[in-house]
C-alpha cells in the first residue's frame, strides 16, 4: 500500500469519527435541524480526498 493511500485512509477514518461525534450538535432553526459539523466534514472530504 502506498504511503499517500495510507494517509488518505487515515484522514477518512478521522473525518468519519469527527462526523459521528459532531452529529450530536444540531441547531434547530425554523423547524429544520442544522448539522454544521457534518457539512464541514463533507466539504473537507470533498476537497482533500
BAFI-3210 file (N, C-alpha, C; in Angstrom, 3 decimals, decimal comma, padded with zeros to 6 digits):
// residues 49
n [1|2|3|4|5|6|7|8|9|10|11|12|13|14|15|16|17|18|19|20|21|22|23|24|25|26|27|28|29|30|31|32|33|34|35|36|37|38|39|40|41|42|43|44|45|46|47|48|49]
n.u [000,849|000,554|002,165|000,731|-001,838|-002,327|-002,273|-004,518|-006,496|-006,317|-007,014|-009,639|-010,805|-010,463|-012,030|-014,518|-014,925|-014,977|-017,298|-019,235|-019,071|-019,589|-022,183|-023,894|-024,307|-026,768|-028,596|-031,610|-033,633|-036,178|-037,828|-036,147|-033,368|-030,156|-026,916|-023,940|-021,323|-021,252|-021,654|-019,325|-017,408|-018,081|-017,395|-014,615|-013,778|-014,531|-012,842|-010,243|-009,968]
n.v [-001,173|002,196|005,118|007,516|006,587|005,391|007,602|009,000|007,150|007,129|009,793|009,790|008,046|009,528|011,805|010,590|009,715|012,220|013,285|011,576|012,100|014,829|014,844|015,017|017,638|019,708|022,287|023,713|025,415|027,232|024,918|023,148|020,933|021,780|020,705|021,625|020,575|018,183|019,122|020,600|018,558|017,121|018,977|019,278|016,634|016,329|018,139|017,410|014,559]
n.w [000,000|-000,828|000,560|000,416|000,003|002,439|004,123|003,202|003,830|006,625|007,114|006,179|008,027|010,372|009,759|009,548|012,191|013,429|012,267|013,332|016,095|016,026|015,144|017,224|017,753|016,921|015,415|015,910|013,625|012,546|012,259|010,979|011,330|011,725|010,879|011,406|011,713|010,289|007,696|007,366|007,514|005,203|003,220|003,644|003,167|000,499|-000,813|000,034|-000,109]
ca.u [000,000|001,361|002,109|-000,350|-003,103|-002,469|-002,612|-005,913|-007,334|-006,321|-007,780|-011,053|-011,238|-010,555|-013,192|-015,715|-015,085|-015,370|-018,694|-020,079|-019,099|-020,207|-023,605|-024,662|-024,582|-027,770|-029,168|-032,950|-033,876|-037,421|-038,320|-035,108|-032,230|-028,916|-025,747|-022,797|-020,101|-021,342|-021,442|-017,903|-016,688|-018,340|-016,613|-013,201|-013,561|-014,650|-011,667|-008,981|-009,893]
ca.v [000,000|003,409|005,980|008,500|005,881|005,189|008,895|009,298|006,238|007,629|011,041|009,425|007,483|010,633|012,628|009,812|009,800|013,592|013,444|010,837|012,851|016,125|014,719|015,333|019,069|020,086|023,595|023,843|026,726|027,262|023,577|022,310|020,640|022,042|019,982|022,312|019,764|017,228|019,859|020,931|017,322|016,817|019,906|018,920|015,359|016,546|018,844|016,736|013,163]
ca.w [000,000|-000,921|001,733|000,252|000,219|003,880|004,705|002,857|004,606|007,996|007,120|006,037|009,309|011,318|009,412|009,901|013,650|013,728|011,870|014,279|017,347|015,755|014,815|018,424|017,721|015,929|015,710|015,348|013,044|011,770|012,000|010,376|012,209|011,006|011,390|010,804|011,723|009,193|006,455|007,312|007,205|003,794|002,410|003,781|002,496|-000,937|-001,313|000,355|-000,530]
c.u [000,895|001,168|000,972|-001,711|-003,372|-002,853|-004,065|-006,879|-007,436|-007,127|-009,276|-011,600|-011,396|-011,778|-014,501|-015,976|-015,526|-016,839|-019,637|-020,195|-019,823|-021,684|-024,493|-025,041|-025,542|-028,402|-030,564|-033,199|-035,086|-037,896|-037,316|-033,994|-030,956|-027,770|-024,485|-021,521|-020,120|-021,137|-019,966|-017,069|-016,885|-017,513|-015,134|-012,898|-013,626|-013,431|-010,404|-008,888|-010,239]
c.v [001,237|004,276|006,993|007,853|005,686|006,491|009,259|008,403|006,691|008,916|010,754|008,853|008,578|011,506|011,901|009,875|011,199|013,843|012,740|011,596|014,179|016,047|014,995|016,807|019,372|021,396|023,661|025,277|026,638|025,868|022,653|022,084|020,795|021,310|020,587|021,470|018,776|017,920|020,210|019,698|016,957|017,723|019,544|017,613|015,514|017,209|018,017|015,335|013,028]
c.w [000,000|000,323|001,634|000,441|001,702|004,573|004,416|003,629|006,058|008,110|007,006|007,343|010,354|011,030|009,725|011,396|014,063|013,376|012,842|015,592|017,154|015,416|016,032|018,478|016,579|016,370|015,088|014,862|012,130|011,358|011,342|011,395|011,387|011,684|010,779|010,748|010,559|007,847|006,285|006,944|005,733|002,889|002,445|003,034|000,983|-001,538|-001,127|-000,228|-001,987]
res [x|x|x|x|x|x|x|x|x|x|x|x|x|x|x|x|x|x|x|x|x|x|x|x|x|x|x|x|x|x|x|x|x|x|x|x|x|x|x|x|x|x|x|x|x|x|x|x|x]
***
